[in-house]
């Protein structure tokens, strides 16, 4: 979310999700094939909801000379085919969404994935995506986001850009989001440490927008109290809040 972006956006969330997954899976299949269960599951779902009727129609309308020889039928009856189970596609539409609510949903999902130990890596990337929006919204309210407050702590000795780059490098944010030509294929990463730090950073900005008593912050604060060393982690962001 850049300074020129509107606070709302128009999306068909279902279709955007399908397209995004399809593009990623196409690249994954090119690298590793389609033998993994989660790939098979999506391709099966896609066949039953998105592709079956269209593909069979295209096949039936092909010239006979283009169809494979052998046991392949000249025409396929969808109802009698082995893939006859077709999930009726739900009608979807574009809607207007508040960017803040989309980001808050990403953060809530990230915290759920982290606290349930389901997928801490995805928790980090979801949190990072949400925090970009939070930072911009904090700026628009005339407040200083978490990175700005860190700059103040340094007394202006380090630029905001340098501080932001330092945080990104420390938490491996860019390494998790991007893979450019020349980048190493392996990342040195402590998933637990980066997960906690990334969520706490996002919550600091979220707190400036929603208030510290929001259920999202209370839930994670409770987990931190029960599981982490209070001398190591500054859950309440006391130093930055005083400033």
ZADO-1210 file (C-alpha; in nm, 4 decimals, padded with zeros to 6 digits):
<atoms>
<atom x="00.0000" y="00.0000" z="00.0000" code="UNK" pos="1"/>
<atom x="00.1696" y="00.3161" z="-00.1240" code="UNK" pos="2"/>
<atom x="00.0783" y="00.6762" z="-00.0378" code="UNK" pos="3"/>
<atom x="-00.1173" y="00.7046" z="-00.3649" code="UNK" pos="4"/>
<atom x="-00.3401" y="00.4001" z="-00.2954" code="UNK" pos="5"/>
<atom x="-00.7025" y="00.4418" z="-00.1940" code="UNK" pos="6"/>
<atom x="-00.8141" y="00.3050" z="00.1435" code="UNK" pos="7"/>
<atom x="-01.0468" y="00.0649" z="-00.0356" code="UNK" pos="8"/>
<atom x="-01.0032" y="-00.1787" z="-00.3228" code="UNK" pos="9"/>
<atom x="-01.2420" y="-00.3734" z="-00.5438" code="UNK" pos="10"/>
<atom x="-01.1791" y="-00.7472" z="-00.5618" code="UNK" pos="11"/>
<atom x="-01.3421" y="-01.0772" z="-00.6437" code="UNK" pos="12"/>
<atom x="-01.1602" y="-01.2561" z="-00.3629" code="UNK" pos="13"/>
<atom x="-01.2588" y="-01.6037" z="-00.4793" code="UNK" pos="14"/>
<atom x="-01.1425" y="-01.5529" z="-00.8366" code="UNK" pos="15"/>
<atom x="-00.8240" y="-01.3741" z="-00.7282" code="UNK" pos="16"/>
<atom x="-00.7438" y="-01.6668" z="-00.4997" code="UNK" pos="17"/>
<atom x="-00.8043" y="-01.9202" z="-00.7780" code="UNK" pos="18"/>
<atom x="-00.5875" y="-01.7289" z="-01.0253" code="UNK" pos="19"/>
<atom x="-00.3067" y="-01.6766" z="-00.7732" code="UNK" pos="20"/>
<atom x="-00.3000" y="-02.0424" z="-00.6718" code="UNK" pos="21"/>
<atom x="-00.3167" y="-02.1579" z="-01.0330" code="UNK" pos="22"/>
<atom x="-00.0172" y="-01.9449" z="-01.1329" code="UNK" pos="23"/>
<atom x="00.1893" y="-02.0627" z="-00.8364" code="UNK" pos="24"/>
<atom x="00.0940" y="-02.4274" z="-00.8903" code="UNK" pos="25"/>
<atom x="00.1805" y="-02.4062" z="-01.2613" code="UNK" pos="26"/>
<atom x="00.5350" y="-02.2997" z="-01.1672" code="UNK" pos="27"/>
<atom x="00.5541" y="-02.5605" z="-00.8899" code="UNK" pos="28"/>
<atom x="00.4479" y="-02.8370" z="-01.1310" code="UNK" pos="29"/>
<atom x="00.7144" y="-02.7238" z="-01.3780" code="UNK" pos="30"/>
<atom x="00.9752" y="-02.7737" z="-01.1052" code="UNK" pos="31"/>
<atom x="00.8519" y="-03.0755" z="-00.9109" code="UNK" pos="32"/>
<atom x="00.5650" y="-03.2330" z="-01.1036" code="UNK" pos="33"/>
<atom x="00.2104" y="-03.2883" z="-00.9804" code="UNK" pos="34"/>
<atom x="00.2618" y="-03.5900" z="-00.7572" code="UNK" pos="35"/>
<atom x="00.2227" y="-03.4125" z="-00.4217" code="UNK" pos="36"/>
<atom x="-00.1096" y="-03.4601" z="-00.2478" code="UNK" pos="37"/>
<atom x="-00.1815" y="-03.0883" z="-00.2077" code="UNK" pos="38"/>
<atom x="-00.1222" y="-03.0327" z="-00.5801" code="UNK" pos="39"/>
<atom x="-00.3485" y="-03.3253" z="-00.6696" code="UNK" pos="40"/>
<atom x="-00.6140" y="-03.1900" z="-00.4366" code="UNK" pos="41"/>
<atom x="-00.6172" y="-02.8476" z="-00.6006" code="UNK" pos="42"/>
<atom x="-00.6084" y="-02.9875" z="-00.9548" code="UNK" pos="43"/>
<atom x="-00.8989" y="-03.2195" z="-00.8714" code="UNK" pos="44"/>
<atom x="-01.0952" y="-02.9334" z="-00.7190" code="UNK" pos="45"/>
<atom x="-01.0175" y="-02.7154" z="-01.0191" code="UNK" pos="46"/>
<atom x="-01.1327" y="-02.9895" z="-01.2574" code="UNK" pos="47"/>
<atom x="-01.4603" y="-03.0349" z="-01.0751" code="UNK" pos="48"/>
<atom x="-01.5389" y="-02.6659" z="-01.0281" code="UNK" pos="49"/>
<atom x="-01.3644" y="-02.4737" z="-01.3016" code="UNK" pos="50"/>
<atom x="-01.2520" y="-02.6893" z="-01.5922" code="UNK" pos="51"/>
<atom x="-01.4420" y="-03.0157" z="-01.6434" code="UNK" pos="52"/>
<atom x="-01.7366" y="-02.8940" z="-01.8496" code="UNK" pos="53"/>
<atom x="-01.5225" y="-02.6553" z="-02.0553" code="UNK" pos="54"/>
<atom x="-01.2497" y="-02.9112" z="-02.1290" code="UNK" pos="55"/>
<atom x="-01.4938" y="-03.1857" z="-02.2250" code="UNK" pos="56"/>
<atom x="-01.6804" y="-02.9439" z="-02.4493" code="UNK" pos="57"/>
<atom x="-01.3565" y="-02.8426" z="-02.6199" code="UNK" pos="58"/>
<atom x="-01.2568" y="-03.2091" z="-02.6587" code="UNK" pos="59"/>
<atom x="-01.5893" y="-03.3042" z="-02.8111" code="UNK" pos="60"/>
<atom x="-01.5646" y="-03.0193" z="-03.0618" code="UNK" pos="61"/>
<atom x="-01.2116" y="-03.1071" z="-03.1734" code="UNK" pos="62"/>
<atom x="-01.1620" y="-03.2572" z="-03.5198" code="UNK" pos="63"/>
<atom x="-01.1303" y="-03.6360" z="-03.4970" code="UNK" pos="64"/>
<atom x="-00.7804" y="-03.6328" z="-03.6470" code="UNK" pos="65"/>
<atom x="-00.6557" y="-03.4249" z="-03.3522" code="UNK" pos="66"/>
<atom x="-00.7846" y="-03.6658" z="-03.0878" code="UNK" pos="67"/>
<atom x="-00.5582" y="-03.9356" z="-02.9518" code="UNK" pos="68"/>
<atom x="-00.6069" y="-04.2780" z="-03.1054" code="UNK" pos="69"/>
<atom x="-00.6675" y="-04.5960" z="-02.9126" code="UNK" pos="70"/>
<atom x="-00.9178" y="-04.6237" z="-02.6321" code="UNK" pos="71"/>
<atom x="-01.0023" y="-04.2561" z="-02.6291" code="UNK" pos="72"/>
<atom x="-01.3700" y="-04.2020" z="-02.7138" code="UNK" pos="73"/>
<atom x="-01.4786" y="-03.9824" z="-02.9996" code="UNK" pos="74"/>
<atom x="-01.6994" y="-03.7993" z="-02.7530" code="UNK" pos="75"/>
<atom x="-01.7138" y="-03.7809" z="-02.3734" code="UNK" pos="76"/>
<atom x="-02.0423" y="-03.7783" z="-02.1885" code="UNK" pos="77"/>
<atom x="-01.9815" y="-03.5674" z="-01.8793" code="UNK" pos="78"/>
<atom x="-02.2515" y="-03.7447" z="-01.6806" code="UNK" pos="79"/>
<atom x="-02.1116" y="-04.0881" z="-01.7587" code="UNK" pos="80"/>
<atom x="-01.7443" y="-04.0016" z="-01.7340" code="UNK" pos="81"/>
<atom x="-01.5280" y="-04.1009" z="-01.4423" code="UNK" pos="82"/>
<atom x="-01.5171" y="-03.7347" z="-01.3455" code="UNK" pos="83"/>
<atom x="-01.8945" y="-03.7074" z="-01.3420" code="UNK" pos="84"/>
<atom x="-01.9001" y="-03.5498" z="-00.9951" code="UNK" pos="85"/>
<atom x="-01.9036" y="-03.1794" z="-01.0604" code="UNK" pos="86"/>
<atom x="-01.9201" y="-02.9227" z="-00.7851" code="UNK" pos="87"/>
<atom x="-02.1544" y="-02.6433" z="-00.8805" code="UNK" pos="88"/>
<atom x="-01.9481" y="-02.3308" z="-00.8937" code="UNK" pos="89"/>
<atom x="-02.0583" y="-02.0609" z="-00.6524" code="UNK" pos="90"/>
<atom x="-02.1370" y="-01.7314" z="-00.8110" code="UNK" pos="91"/>
<atom x="-01.8819" y="-01.4742" z="-00.7056" code="UNK" pos="92"/>
<atom x="-01.8596" y="-01.1025" z="-00.7630" code="UNK" pos="93"/>
<atom x="-01.6374" y="-00.8059" z="-00.7084" code="UNK" pos="94"/>
<atom x="-01.6865" y="-00.6214" z="-00.3825" code="UNK" pos="95"/>
<atom x="-01.5346" y="-00.3157" z="-00.2231" code="UNK" pos="96"/>
<atom x="-01.3089" y="-00.3912" z="00.0744" code="UNK" pos="97"/>
<atom x="-01.1358" y="-00.1712" z="00.3269" code="UNK" pos="98"/>
<atom x="-00.7635" y="-00.2337" z="00.2979" code="UNK" pos="99"/>
<atom x="-00.7368" y="-00.2182" z="00.6750" code="UNK" pos="100"/>
<atom x="-00.9891" y="-00.4995" z="00.7171" code="UNK" pos="101"/>
<atom x="-00.8091" y="-00.7150" z="00.4598" code="UNK" pos="102"/>
<atom x="-00.4800" y="-00.6592" z="00.6428" code="UNK" pos="103"/>
<atom x="-00.6384" y="-00.7268" z="00.9824" code="UNK" pos="104"/>
<atom x="-00.7747" y="-01.0549" z="00.8467" code="UNK" pos="105"/>
<atom x="-00.4259" y="-01.1505" z="00.7256" code="UNK" pos="106"/>
<atom x="-00.2801" y="-01.0723" z="01.0681" code="UNK" pos="107"/>
<atom x="-00.5524" y="-01.2670" z="01.2482" code="UNK" pos="108"/>
<atom x="-00.4874" y="-01.5687" z="01.0240" code="UNK" pos="109"/>
<atom x="-00.1122" y="-01.5335" z="01.0811" code="UNK" pos="110"/>
<atom x="-00.1556" y="-01.5343" z="01.4585" code="UNK" pos="111"/>
<atom x="-00.3818" y="-01.8398" z="01.4365" code="UNK" pos="112"/>
<atom x="-00.1241" y="-02.0256" z="01.2250" code="UNK" pos="113"/>
<atom x="00.1527" y="-01.9310" z="01.4659" code="UNK" pos="114"/>
<atom x="-00.0244" y="-02.0051" z="01.7951" code="UNK" pos="115"/>
<atom x="-00.1542" y="-02.3403" z="01.6726" code="UNK" pos="116"/>
<atom x="00.1899" y="-02.4286" z="01.5335" code="UNK" pos="117"/>
<atom x="00.0211" y="-02.5011" z="01.2003" code="UNK" pos="118"/>
<atom x="00.2464" y="-02.3050" z="00.9649" code="UNK" pos="119"/>
<atom x="00.4810" y="-02.0482" z="01.1171" code="UNK" pos="120"/>
<atom x="00.6481" y="-01.9716" z="00.7857" code="UNK" pos="121"/>
<atom x="00.3166" y="-01.8638" z="00.6315" code="UNK" pos="122"/>
<atom x="00.2429" y="-01.6729" z="00.9513" code="UNK" pos="123"/>
<atom x="00.5512" y="-01.4585" z="00.8851" code="UNK" pos="124"/>
<atom x="00.4684" y="-01.3814" z="00.5215" code="UNK" pos="125"/>
<atom x="00.1042" y="-01.3028" z="00.5994" code="UNK" pos="126"/>
<atom x="00.2099" y="-01.0725" z="00.8820" code="UNK" pos="127"/>
<atom x="00.4568" y="-00.8911" z="00.6588" code="UNK" pos="128"/>
<atom x="00.1864" y="-00.8328" z="00.3959" code="UNK" pos="129"/>
<atom x="-00.0492" y="-00.6932" z="00.6606" code="UNK" pos="130"/>
<atom x="00.2155" y="-00.4726" z="00.8184" code="UNK" pos="131"/>
<atom x="00.2844" y="-00.2887" z="00.4918" code="UNK" pos="132"/>
<atom x="-00.0769" y="-00.1678" z="00.4987" code="UNK" pos="133"/>
<atom x="-00.0676" y="-00.0839" z="00.8698" code="UNK" pos="134"/>
<atom x="00.2474" y="00.1261" z="00.8270" code="UNK" pos="135"/>
<atom x="00.0919" y="00.3353" z="00.5516" code="UNK" pos="136"/>
<atom x="-00.2344" y="00.3852" z="00.7434" code="UNK" pos="137"/>
<atom x="-00.0416" y="00.4944" z="01.0533" code="UNK" pos="138"/>
<atom x="00.1433" y="00.7493" z="00.8403" code="UNK" pos="139"/>
<atom x="-00.1846" y="00.8820" z="00.7006" code="UNK" pos="140"/>
<atom x="-00.3101" y="00.9448" z="01.0518" code="UNK" pos="141"/>
<atom x="-00.0099" y="01.1678" z="01.1115" code="UNK" pos="142"/>
<atom x="00.1477" y="00.9231" z="01.3568" code="UNK" pos="143"/>
<atom x="00.4900" y="00.7618" z="01.3568" code="UNK" pos="144"/>
<atom x="00.5007" y="00.3968" z="01.2717" code="UNK" pos="145"/>
<atom x="00.7240" y="00.1407" z="01.4387" code="UNK" pos="146"/>
<atom x="01.0189" y="00.2084" z="01.2082" code="UNK" pos="147"/>
<atom x="00.9926" y="00.5840" z="01.2651" code="UNK" pos="148"/>
<atom x="00.9999" y="00.5289" z="01.6411" code="UNK" pos="149"/>
<atom x="01.3119" y="00.3151" z="01.6092" code="UNK" pos="150"/>
<atom x="01.4753" y="00.5996" z="01.4160" code="UNK" pos="151"/>
<atom x="01.3946" y="00.8346" z="01.7024" code="UNK" pos="152"/>
<atom x="01.5547" y="00.5959" z="01.9470" code="UNK" pos="153"/>
<atom x="01.8730" y="00.6164" z="01.7422" code="UNK" pos="154"/>
<atom x="01.8666" y="00.9936" z="01.7713" code="UNK" pos="155"/>
<atom x="01.8659" y="01.0456" z="01.3969" code="UNK" pos="156"/>
<atom x="02.2050" y="00.8800" z="01.3564" code="UNK" pos="157"/>
<atom x="02.0581" y="00.6255" z="01.1149" code="UNK" pos="158"/>
<atom x="01.8165" y="00.7083" z="00.8337" code="UNK" pos="159"/>
<atom x="01.4682" y="00.5635" z="00.8231" code="UNK" pos="160"/>
<atom x="01.5606" y="00.3684" z="00.5105" code="UNK" pos="161"/>
<atom x="01.8610" y="00.2137" z="00.6832" code="UNK" pos="162"/>
<atom x="01.6557" y="00.1212" z="00.9894" code="UNK" pos="163"/>
<atom x="01.3856" y="-00.0359" z="00.7730" code="UNK" pos="164"/>
<atom x="01.6440" y="-00.2317" z="00.5756" code="UNK" pos="165"/>
<atom x="01.8066" y="-00.3476" z="00.8981" code="UNK" pos="166"/>
<atom x="01.4759" y="-00.4768" z="01.0363" code="UNK" pos="167"/>
<atom x="01.3959" y="-00.6495" z="00.7070" code="UNK" pos="168"/>
<atom x="01.7364" y="-00.8181" z="00.6991" code="UNK" pos="169"/>
<atom x="01.7153" y="-00.9212" z="01.0635" code="UNK" pos="170"/>
<atom x="01.3744" y="-01.0834" z="01.0170" code="UNK" pos="171"/>
<atom x="01.4603" y="-01.2210" z="00.6696" code="UNK" pos="172"/>
<atom x="01.1545" y="-01.0432" z="00.5312" code="UNK" pos="173"/>
<atom x="01.2869" y="-00.9757" z="00.1821" code="UNK" pos="174"/>
<atom x="01.4451" y="-01.3207" z="00.1633" code="UNK" pos="175"/>
<atom x="01.1040" y="-01.4776" z="00.2300" code="UNK" pos="176"/>
<atom x="00.9151" y="-01.2543" z="-00.0125" code="UNK" pos="177"/>
<atom x="01.1555" y="-01.2371" z="-00.3058" code="UNK" pos="178"/>
<atom x="01.3906" y="-01.4610" z="-00.4978" code="UNK" pos="179"/>
<atom x="01.5984" y="-01.2658" z="-00.7463" code="UNK" pos="180"/>
<atom x="01.8682" y="-01.3659" z="-00.9885" code="UNK" pos="181"/>
<atom x="02.1852" y="-01.4436" z="-00.7923" code="UNK" pos="182"/>
<atom x="02.0087" y="-01.5018" z="-00.4594" code="UNK" pos="183"/>
<atom x="02.1062" y="-01.8092" z="-00.2603" code="UNK" pos="184"/>
<atom x="01.8504" y="-02.0896" z="-00.2640" code="UNK" pos="185"/>
<atom x="01.8929" y="-02.1416" z="00.1110" code="UNK" pos="186"/>
<atom x="01.7912" y="-01.9056" z="00.3942" code="UNK" pos="187"/>
<atom x="01.9400" y="-01.9044" z="00.7433" code="UNK" pos="188"/>
<atom x="01.6241" y="-01.8601" z="00.9488" code="UNK" pos="189"/>
<atom x="01.4977" y="-01.9173" z="01.3023" code="UNK" pos="190"/>
<atom x="01.1276" y="-01.9495" z="01.2238" code="UNK" pos="191"/>
<atom x="01.0142" y="-01.9126" z="01.5864" code="UNK" pos="192"/>
<atom x="01.2248" y="-01.6026" z="01.6539" code="UNK" pos="193"/>
<atom x="01.1335" y="-01.4348" z="01.3261" code="UNK" pos="194"/>
<atom x="00.7682" y="-01.5267" z="01.3693" code="UNK" pos="195"/>
<atom x="00.7413" y="-01.3696" z="01.7135" code="UNK" pos="196"/>
<atom x="00.9359" y="-01.0583" z="01.6147" code="UNK" pos="197"/>
<atom x="00.7422" y="-01.0050" z="01.2914" code="UNK" pos="198"/>
<atom x="00.4044" y="-01.0359" z="01.4638" code="UNK" pos="199"/>
<atom x="00.5089" y="-00.8058" z="01.7476" code="UNK" pos="200"/>
<atom x="00.6260" y="-00.5459" z="01.4947" code="UNK" pos="201"/>
<atom x="00.2948" y="-00.5604" z="01.3094" code="UNK" pos="202"/>
<atom x="00.0993" y="-00.5436" z="01.6342" code="UNK" pos="203"/>
<atom x="00.2856" y="-00.2262" z="01.7312" code="UNK" pos="204"/>
<atom x="00.1505" y="-00.0581" z="01.4165" code="UNK" pos="205"/>
<atom x="-00.1904" y="-00.2255" z="01.4472" code="UNK" pos="206"/>
<atom x="-00.2096" y="-00.0979" z="01.8041" code="UNK" pos="207"/>
<atom x="-00.1764" y="00.2612" z="01.6823" code="UNK" pos="208"/>
<atom x="-00.4806" y="00.2092" z="01.4610" code="UNK" pos="209"/>
<atom x="-00.7081" y="-00.0087" z="01.6740" code="UNK" pos="210"/>
<atom x="-00.5993" y="00.0299" z="02.0355" code="UNK" pos="211"/>
<atom x="-00.4112" y="-00.2059" z="02.2641" code="UNK" pos="212"/>
<atom x="-00.7236" y="-00.3751" z="02.4030" code="UNK" pos="213"/>
<atom x="-00.8271" y="-00.5285" z="02.0741" code="UNK" pos="214"/>
<atom x="-00.8841" y="-00.9061" z="02.1002" code="UNK" pos="215"/>
<atom x="-00.6087" y="-00.9721" z="01.8491" code="UNK" pos="216"/>
<atom x="-00.3444" y="-00.8038" z="02.0614" code="UNK" pos="217"/>
<atom x="-00.4750" y="-00.9465" z="02.3889" code="UNK" pos="218"/>
<atom x="-00.4598" y="-01.3034" z="02.2570" code="UNK" pos="219"/>
<atom x="-00.1012" y="-01.2797" z="02.1410" code="UNK" pos="220"/>
<atom x="00.0058" y="-01.0876" z="02.4515" code="UNK" pos="221"/>
<atom x="-00.1366" y="-01.3669" z="02.6659" code="UNK" pos="222"/>
<atom x="00.0580" y="-01.6275" z="02.4687" code="UNK" pos="223"/>
<atom x="00.3808" y="-01.4287" z="02.5013" code="UNK" pos="224"/>
<atom x="00.3375" y="-01.3963" z="02.8783" code="UNK" pos="225"/>
<atom x="00.2935" y="-01.7714" z="02.9089" code="UNK" pos="226"/>
<atom x="00.5687" y="-01.8810" z="02.6722" code="UNK" pos="227"/>
<atom x="00.8456" y="-01.6233" z="02.6373" code="UNK" pos="228"/>
<atom x="01.1124" y="-01.4706" z="02.8586" code="UNK" pos="229"/>
<atom x="00.9878" y="-01.1202" z="02.9565" code="UNK" pos="230"/>
<atom x="01.3484" y="-00.9998" z="02.9898" code="UNK" pos="231"/>
<atom x="01.4136" y="-01.0800" z="02.6263" code="UNK" pos="232"/>
<atom x="01.0918" y="-00.9565" z="02.4655" code="UNK" pos="233"/>
<atom x="00.9420" y="-00.6115" z="02.5158" code="UNK" pos="234"/>
<atom x="00.5791" y="-00.7070" z="02.4605" code="UNK" pos="235"/>
<atom x="00.4344" y="-00.3720" z="02.5581" code="UNK" pos="236"/>
<atom x="00.6743" y="-00.1703" z="02.3417" code="UNK" pos="237"/>
<atom x="00.7272" y="00.0501" z="02.6458" code="UNK" pos="238"/>
<atom x="01.0222" y="00.2448" z="02.5111" code="UNK" pos="239"/>
<atom x="00.8500" y="00.3358" z="02.1874" code="UNK" pos="240"/>
<atom x="00.5144" y="00.4122" z="02.3512" code="UNK" pos="241"/>
<atom x="00.6777" y="00.6567" z="02.5925" code="UNK" pos="242"/>
<atom x="00.8114" y="00.8477" z="02.2971" code="UNK" pos="243"/>
</atoms>
